[in-house]
């Protein structure tokens, strides 16, 4: 029975490999280029173009020479090229990143070098299999339709298997090696009449790479713990922080910056911008319940619970894997005053009936922009309604203030002003207002004008960084219908 449908089986598995390879590819390059629509366009465009070239070349080759041995060689070569991806990915990505190109160009070049060769070979499999299955012209259409249907079903199965199981549990490197081994095994199956000993030796060799510890020294960066979660590729690194003269553990989801950090022997916050969240106390003296959008390493939620011993905090973190990392590496422990929700923050805002005294926003996608669904008029309306009368929003934003690079900030201010009577901007660092930087936006629900002096020396220092110049309202309001957040981010870099 298997022998009768061996061709369909190979086509099905190959179709699954194509989609798994594409999804793994996105995870592989996202730490270097982000996950914006421009990046996905570049990646999908390259892979589709490579598959199309493979369809063409595979059909031409099948017309010239048809045989199971050549079919096996195509599959075998695809497996080899995927294995090459494993061993060259860090070198290629680091090299391309050093040119400081725009993210979509980096994604385009990386995709061409890393994924195009194997994708061309994978694209050759289905048209070549059609020629092998073709017996007469009378059933040619049904033969083509059946095999492409099998390939598509395999792609669907590969998509769900990769997204829900393989990537979260096995990670990118082991999964690429698994795909390589799978194709090498298929090549033996395709050439079952040929003495397979040389290929078996290669398969055993590649299989050993996934089993033995020395592989890690070849494939992983030294002194860095690499973890794959359902949503992110995460790197954990211990390093000396020179400003504080203290050792800290850092969390990163890209190669450009750290997203969270914690001192090993000190409760003080590592990142300056997180200290600005403490301004909540200045604008609302009666904080009993807070909402944090974006948990990551949970550095500020722990600080909040220490500073407000009588208050509770709800944290919405979309990635449960990130919470597990925080528990393992960032001393996140169970606390009755801390409630964690693993879901998209916009979904949480849409359905919550809770009332908060302050909402902290610290969620970013891999391109350093606030997720568009959290920046729109509709999302901000949900925040406004979720606040008590004296409530406020404190939002971390990466943007300039003036000029082209400040378009997102000005659009966001215009959007917040649709509901909040007072919106203020604080510069965390004394940088040129025309350059992208860390900005803290504070929106107050109460119409009463606040004071910007405090007896607390720390809070007073933060209040002094208030941006007092007029910010022109020259940008349109961001809505669910019109949310060019990634475009603004693209223009800012």
C-alpha positions as CSV (number, residue, x, y, z in Angstrom):
1,X,0.0,0.0,0.0
2,X,2.8,2.4,1.0
3,X,4.7,1.5,-2.2
4,X,1.6,2.3,-4.3
5,X,1.3,5.8,-2.8
6,X,5.0,6.5,-2.1
7,X,4.9,9.5,-4.5
8,X,1.9,11.0,-2.8
9,X,3.6,10.5,0.6
10,X,6.8,12.3,-0.5
11,X,4.8,15.2,-2.0
12,X,2.7,15.5,1.2
13,X,5.8,15.6,3.4
14,X,7.6,18.0,1.1
15,X,4.6,20.3,1.1
16,X,4.7,20.3,4.9
17,X,8.5,21.0,4.9
18,X,7.9,24.1,2.6
19,X,5.6,25.8,5.1
20,X,7.6,24.8,8.2
21,X,10.7,26.1,6.5
22,X,9.0,29.4,5.8
23,X,7.7,29.8,9.4
24,X,11.1,28.9,10.8
25,X,12.7,31.3,8.4
26,X,10.5,34.1,9.8
27,X,11.6,33.2,13.4
28,X,15.2,33.0,12.3
29,X,15.4,36.5,10.9
30,X,12.9,38.4,13.1
31,X,15.5,39.2,15.8
32,X,17.5,41.0,13.2
33,X,14.7,42.7,11.1
34,X,11.5,42.6,13.2
35,X,8.1,41.3,12.1
36,X,6.6,44.3,10.3
37,X,4.5,44.0,7.2
38,X,7.6,45.1,5.2
39,X,9.6,42.2,6.5
40,X,6.9,39.6,5.9
41,X,6.5,41.0,2.4
42,X,10.2,40.6,1.6
43,X,10.3,37.1,3.1
44,X,7.2,35.7,1.5
45,X,8.1,37.4,-1.8
46,X,11.5,35.7,-1.9
47,X,10.2,32.3,-0.9
48,X,7.2,32.4,-3.4
49,X,9.6,33.6,-6.1
50,X,12.0,30.8,-5.3
51,X,9.2,28.2,-5.4
52,X,8.0,29.6,-8.7
53,X,11.5,29.2,-10.2
54,X,11.6,25.7,-8.8
55,X,8.2,24.8,-10.4
56,X,9.6,26.1,-13.7
57,X,13.0,24.3,-13.5
58,X,11.4,21.1,-12.1
59,X,9.0,20.9,-15.0
60,X,11.7,21.6,-17.6
61,X,14.0,19.0,-16.0
62,X,11.3,16.4,-15.9
63,X,10.6,16.8,-19.6
64,X,14.2,16.3,-20.4
65,X,15.0,13.4,-18.1
66,X,12.6,11.5,-15.9
67,X,13.7,9.0,-13.2
68,X,13.5,8.2,-9.6
69,X,17.2,8.6,-9.1
70,X,17.2,12.2,-10.2
71,X,14.0,12.8,-8.2
72,X,15.9,11.5,-5.2
73,X,18.8,13.7,-5.9
74,X,16.6,16.8,-5.9
75,X,15.1,16.0,-2.5
76,X,18.5,15.1,-1.2
77,X,20.0,18.4,-2.3
78,X,17.1,20.3,-0.7
79,X,17.9,18.6,2.6
80,X,21.6,19.5,2.3
81,X,20.8,23.2,1.6
82,X,18.6,23.4,4.6
83,X,21.4,22.0,6.7
84,X,23.7,24.6,5.3
85,X,21.2,27.2,6.5
86,X,21.8,25.9,10.1
87,X,25.5,26.4,10.0
88,X,25.6,29.7,8.1
89,X,22.6,31.6,9.6
90,X,24.5,33.5,12.3
91,X,27.4,34.4,10.0
92,X,25.1,35.6,7.2
93,X,22.7,37.5,9.5
94,X,25.5,39.2,11.5
95,X,27.3,40.2,8.3
96,X,24.1,41.7,6.7
97,X,23.2,43.4,9.9
98,X,26.6,45.2,10.0
99,X,25.6,47.1,6.8
100,X,22.8,48.9,8.8
101,X,20.3,48.6,6.0
102,X,16.6,49.2,6.4
103,X,14.8,46.1,7.8
104,X,13.0,45.2,4.6
105,X,16.2,45.2,2.6
106,X,17.9,43.1,5.3
107,X,15.0,40.7,5.2
108,X,15.2,40.5,1.4
109,X,19.0,39.9,1.3
110,X,18.9,37.4,4.2
111,X,16.0,35.5,2.6
112,X,17.8,35.3,-0.7
113,X,21.0,33.9,0.8
114,X,19.4,31.6,3.5
115,X,16.2,30.3,2.1
116,X,16.1,30.8,-1.7
117,X,18.4,27.8,-2.7
118,X,16.5,25.2,-0.7
119,X,13.1,26.8,-1.7
120,X,14.0,26.4,-5.4
121,X,14.7,22.8,-4.9
122,X,11.6,22.2,-2.8
123,X,9.6,23.9,-5.6
124,X,11.0,21.3,-8.1
125,X,9.6,18.3,-6.3
126,X,5.9,18.6,-7.2
127,X,6.2,19.2,-10.9
128,X,8.8,16.5,-11.2
129,X,6.5,14.1,-9.3
130,X,3.7,14.9,-11.8
131,X,5.9,13.6,-14.6
132,X,6.7,10.5,-12.6
133,X,3.0,9.8,-12.0
134,X,1.8,10.7,-15.5
135,X,0.8,7.6,-17.5
136,X,-1.2,9.1,-20.3
137,X,-2.6,12.4,-21.5
138,X,-6.2,11.4,-20.8
139,X,-5.7,11.7,-17.0
140,X,-3.0,14.4,-17.0
141,X,-5.3,17.1,-15.5
142,X,-6.5,14.9,-12.7
143,X,-2.9,13.8,-12.0
144,X,-1.7,17.4,-11.8
145,X,-4.6,18.4,-9.6
146,X,-4.3,15.5,-7.2
147,X,-0.6,15.9,-6.6
148,X,-0.8,19.7,-6.1
149,X,-3.8,19.1,-3.8
150,X,-1.7,16.6,-1.8
151,X,1.2,19.1,-1.6
152,X,-1.2,21.9,-0.4
153,X,-2.7,19.6,2.2
154,X,0.8,18.9,3.4
155,X,1.5,22.6,3.6
156,X,-1.6,23.1,5.7
157,X,-0.6,20.3,8.0
158,X,2.9,21.7,8.2
159,X,1.6,25.2,9.1
160,X,-0.5,24.0,12.0
161,X,2.1,21.5,13.2
162,X,4.9,24.1,13.1
163,X,2.9,26.9,14.7
164,X,1.2,24.9,17.5
165,X,3.8,22.3,18.3
166,X,7.2,22.2,16.6
167,X,8.5,25.8,16.9
168,X,7.5,26.4,20.5
169,X,8.9,23.0,21.7
170,X,11.9,22.4,19.5
171,X,13.3,25.8,18.5
172,X,14.6,26.9,15.2
173,X,18.0,25.2,15.0
174,X,16.8,21.7,15.9
175,X,13.8,22.1,13.7
176,X,15.9,23.0,10.7
177,X,18.1,20.0,11.3
178,X,14.9,17.9,11.6
179,X,13.7,19.2,8.3
180,X,17.1,18.4,6.7
181,X,17.0,14.8,8.1
182,X,13.4,14.4,6.9
183,X,14.3,15.3,3.3
184,X,17.4,13.1,3.4
185,X,15.2,10.2,4.5
186,X,12.6,11.0,1.8
187,X,15.4,10.9,-0.8
188,X,16.2,7.3,0.2
189,X,12.5,6.5,0.0
190,X,12.3,8.0,-3.4
191,X,15.3,6.0,-4.6
192,X,14.3,2.7,-2.9
193,X,15.9,0.6,-5.7
194,X,19.3,2.2,-5.3
195,X,21.8,1.0,-2.8
196,X,21.3,3.7,0.0
197,X,24.3,3.1,2.2
198,X,26.1,6.4,1.5
199,X,22.9,8.4,2.2
200,X,22.2,6.4,5.4
201,X,25.6,7.4,6.7
202,X,24.9,11.1,6.0
203,X,21.5,10.9,7.7
204,X,23.0,9.3,10.8
205,X,25.7,12.0,10.8
206,X,23.2,14.8,10.7
207,X,20.9,13.1,13.2
208,X,23.8,13.0,15.7
209,X,24.0,16.8,15.5
210,X,20.7,17.1,17.2
211,X,21.6,14.6,20.0
212,X,25.1,15.5,21.1
213,X,26.0,18.5,23.2
214,X,29.0,19.7,21.2
215,X,26.6,20.9,18.5
216,X,25.7,23.8,20.8
217,X,29.2,25.2,20.6
218,X,28.9,25.3,16.8
219,X,25.3,26.6,16.5
220,X,24.8,28.9,19.5
221,X,26.5,32.1,20.6
222,X,28.8,31.8,23.5
223,X,27.6,32.8,27.0
224,X,24.0,33.3,25.7
225,X,21.0,31.2,26.6
226,X,18.7,30.8,23.6
227,X,15.1,30.0,24.1
228,X,12.2,29.7,21.7
229,X,8.7,30.6,22.9
230,X,5.4,30.5,21.0
231,X,5.9,34.2,20.1
232,X,9.6,35.0,20.3
233,X,13.2,33.9,20.0
234,X,14.7,35.0,23.3
235,X,18.3,35.4,24.4
236,X,19.3,35.5,28.1
237,X,22.7,37.0,28.9
238,X,24.5,37.7,32.2
239,X,26.7,40.8,32.0
240,X,28.4,43.5,34.1
241,X,26.5,46.8,34.0
242,X,29.2,49.5,34.2
243,X,27.0,52.4,35.4
244,X,25.8,50.6,38.5
245,X,28.9,48.4,38.9
246,X,26.6,45.5,39.3
247,X,26.0,42.2,37.5
248,X,22.6,42.0,35.7
249,X,20.7,39.4,33.7
250,X,19.4,40.8,30.4
251,X,16.6,39.6,28.1
252,X,16.6,40.3,24.4
253,X,14.3,39.4,21.5
254,X,16.4,41.1,18.9
255,X,20.0,42.0,18.2
256,X,19.6,45.7,18.6
257,X,18.6,46.2,22.2
258,X,17.6,44.6,25.5
259,X,13.9,44.4,26.4
260,X,14.3,43.6,30.1
261,X,16.9,43.4,32.8
262,X,17.4,42.7,36.5
263,X,20.3,43.3,38.8
264,X,21.3,40.1,40.6
265,X,22.0,41.6,43.9
266,X,19.9,44.8,43.9
267,X,16.2,45.6,43.6
268,X,16.8,48.8,41.7
269,X,15.4,49.0,38.2
270,X,18.1,48.7,35.5
271,X,16.5,50.7,32.7
272,X,16.0,54.4,33.2
273,X,12.6,54.6,31.4
274,X,11.0,52.1,33.8
275,X,11.7,54.4,36.7
276,X,9.4,56.9,35.0
277,X,6.5,54.6,35.7
278,X,6.9,55.6,39.3
279,X,5.4,59.0,38.3
280,X,2.1,57.3,38.7
281,X,2.3,58.1,42.4
282,X,2.7,61.8,41.7
283,X,-0.4,62.1,39.5
284,X,-2.6,59.7,41.5
285,X,-2.0,59.4,45.3
286,X,-4.6,56.7,45.7
287,X,-3.5,53.8,43.6
288,X,-5.1,50.5,44.5
289,X,-5.2,48.7,41.2
290,X,-3.0,48.9,38.2
291,X,-2.8,47.3,34.8
292,X,0.5,46.6,33.0
293,X,0.4,45.9,29.3
294,X,3.5,43.9,28.5
295,X,5.2,41.8,31.1
296,X,8.4,40.6,29.4
297,X,10.9,40.1,32.3
298,X,8.4,41.5,34.9
299,X,10.9,44.0,36.2
300,X,8.5,46.9,36.7
301,X,5.6,44.8,38.1
302,X,7.9,43.6,40.9
303,X,9.0,47.1,41.5
304,X,5.3,48.3,41.6
305,X,4.4,45.6,44.2
306,X,7.3,46.8,46.4
307,X,6.4,50.5,46.1
308,X,2.7,50.0,46.5
309,X,2.3,47.4,49.2
310,X,-1.5,47.8,49.4
311,X,-2.1,47.7,45.7
312,X,-2.7,44.9,43.1
313,X,-1.5,44.7,39.5
314,X,-2.9,42.8,36.5
315,X,-0.3,42.1,33.9
316,X,-1.3,41.2,30.3
317,X,1.5,39.3,28.6
318,X,0.7,37.7,25.3
319,X,3.5,35.1,25.5
320,X,3.3,32.5,28.3
321,X,6.8,31.4,27.4
322,X,8.0,34.9,28.5
323,X,6.4,34.5,31.8
324,X,8.1,31.1,32.3
325,X,11.4,32.8,31.4
326,X,10.7,35.5,34.0
327,X,10.0,32.8,36.6
328,X,13.3,31.0,35.8
329,X,15.7,33.9,35.3
330,X,14.1,37.1,36.7
331,X,12.9,36.0,40.2
332,X,9.3,36.2,39.3
333,X,7.4,34.3,42.1
334,X,3.8,33.8,43.0
335,X,2.2,36.8,44.6
336,X,-1.5,37.1,45.5
337,X,-1.4,40.8,44.4
338,X,-0.1,39.9,40.9
339,X,-2.6,38.6,38.3
340,X,-1.2,37.4,35.0
341,X,-3.3,37.1,31.8
342,X,-1.8,35.4,28.8
343,X,-3.6,37.0,25.9
344,X,-3.4,39.9,23.4
345,X,-3.8,43.2,25.4
346,X,-6.3,44.6,23.0
347,X,-8.5,41.5,23.5
348,X,-8.2,42.0,27.2
349,X,-9.2,45.7,27.0
350,X,-12.1,44.8,24.8
351,X,-13.7,42.6,27.4
352,X,-12.4,43.7,30.8
353,X,-14.9,45.2,33.2
354,X,-12.2,46.0,35.7
355,X,-11.5,49.6,36.8
356,X,-7.9,50.7,37.2
357,X,-6.1,53.7,38.8
358,X,-3.2,53.5,36.3
359,X,-2.5,51.7,33.1
360,X,1.2,51.2,32.2
361,X,2.0,50.5,28.5
362,X,5.3,48.8,27.7
363,X,4.4,46.4,24.8
364,X,6.4,46.5,21.6
365,X,6.7,44.3,18.6
366,X,10.0,43.3,17.1
367,X,10.3,46.5,15.1
368,X,10.3,48.8,18.2
369,X,6.9,50.1,17.6
370,X,3.8,49.9,19.8
371,X,1.6,47.2,18.4
372,X,-0.8,49.0,16.1
373,X,-3.9,47.5,17.7
374,X,-2.9,49.2,21.0
375,X,-2.3,52.6,19.5
376,X,-5.6,53.3,17.8
377,X,-8.5,55.5,18.9
378,X,-10.6,52.5,19.6
379,X,-7.9,51.0,21.9
380,X,-7.4,54.2,23.7
381,X,-11.1,54.6,24.3
382,X,-11.0,51.2,26.0
383,X,-8.2,52.4,28.2
384,X,-10.1,55.5,29.1
385,X,-13.2,53.6,30.0
386,X,-11.2,51.1,32.1
387,X,-9.8,53.9,34.3
388,X,-11.3,55.4,37.4
389,X,-12.0,59.2,37.4
390,X,-8.5,60.1,38.6
391,X,-6.8,57.4,36.5
392,X,-3.9,57.8,34.0
393,X,-2.0,56.1,31.3
394,X,1.8,56.0,31.3
395,X,3.0,54.7,27.9
396,X,6.6,54.0,26.8
397,X,7.1,55.1,23.2
398,X,10.2,55.0,20.9
399,X,10.0,58.1,18.7
400,X,11.3,61.5,18.0
401,X,9.2,64.6,18.8
402,X,9.8,66.9,15.9
403,X,10.2,66.3,12.2
404,X,9.6,63.2,10.1
405,X,10.9,60.9,12.8
406,X,8.3,62.2,15.3
407,X,5.3,61.4,13.2
408,X,4.1,58.5,15.3
409,X,4.4,60.3,18.6
410,X,2.4,63.3,17.2
411,X,-0.2,61.0,15.7
412,X,-0.4,59.2,19.1
413,X,-0.8,62.4,21.0
414,X,-3.6,63.5,18.7
415,X,-5.3,60.1,19.2
416,X,-5.0,60.3,23.0
417,X,-6.4,63.8,23.0
418,X,-9.6,62.4,21.5
419,X,-10.5,61.2,25.1
420,X,-7.9,62.5,27.6
421,X,-8.0,66.2,28.5
422,X,-4.3,66.3,29.4
423,X,-1.5,64.6,27.5
424,X,2.2,65.2,28.5
425,X,5.5,64.1,27.1
426,X,8.7,63.4,29.0
427,X,12.1,62.8,27.5
428,X,14.0,60.1,29.3
429,X,17.4,61.2,27.9
430,X,18.5,64.6,26.8
431,X,18.6,63.9,23.1
432,X,17.9,65.9,20.0
433,X,14.1,66.1,19.6
434,X,14.4,65.3,15.9
435,X,16.0,61.9,16.7
436,X,14.2,58.7,17.8
437,X,14.5,58.2,21.5
438,X,12.7,56.9,24.6
439,X,9.6,59.0,25.3
440,X,7.2,58.6,28.2
441,X,3.6,59.7,27.3
442,X,1.3,60.4,30.3
443,X,-2.4,60.9,29.7
444,X,-4.7,62.1,32.6
445,X,-8.4,61.4,32.8
446,X,-9.1,64.1,35.3
447,X,-9.5,67.5,33.7
448,X,-7.8,69.3,36.6
449,X,-4.3,70.7,35.6
450,X,-1.6,68.9,37.6
451,X,1.4,70.3,39.4
452,X,4.9,69.4,38.1
453,X,6.8,69.8,41.4
454,X,7.3,67.2,44.0
455,X,8.9,66.9,47.4
456,X,10.2,63.5,46.4
457,X,13.6,64.1,44.9
458,X,13.4,61.2,42.5
459,X,10.0,62.1,41.2
460,X,11.0,65.8,41.0
461,X,14.0,64.9,38.8
462,X,11.7,63.0,36.4
463,X,9.2,65.8,36.3
464,X,11.9,68.2,35.2
465,X,12.2,66.4,31.9
466,X,8.7,67.5,30.9
467,X,8.7,68.7,27.2
468,X,7.4,72.2,27.5
469,X,7.5,73.3,23.9
470,X,4.4,73.2,21.8
471,X,4.0,70.0,19.8
472,X,2.2,70.7,16.5
473,X,-1.0,68.6,15.9
474,X,-0.2,67.9,12.3
475,X,-0.8,64.2,12.1
476,X,-4.1,62.3,11.7
477,X,-5.7,60.3,14.5
478,X,-4.8,56.6,14.4
479,X,-7.8,54.3,14.1
480,X,-8.4,50.6,13.6
481,X,-9.3,51.5,10.0
482,X,-6.2,53.7,9.4
483,X,-3.2,52.6,11.5
484,X,0.1,53.2,9.6
485,X,2.2,52.6,12.7
486,X,4.8,50.5,10.9
487,X,5.0,53.1,8.2
488,X,5.7,55.8,10.8
489,X,8.4,53.5,12.4
490,X,9.9,52.9,9.0
491,X,10.2,56.7,8.4
492,X,11.7,57.2,11.8
493,X,14.7,55.0,11.1
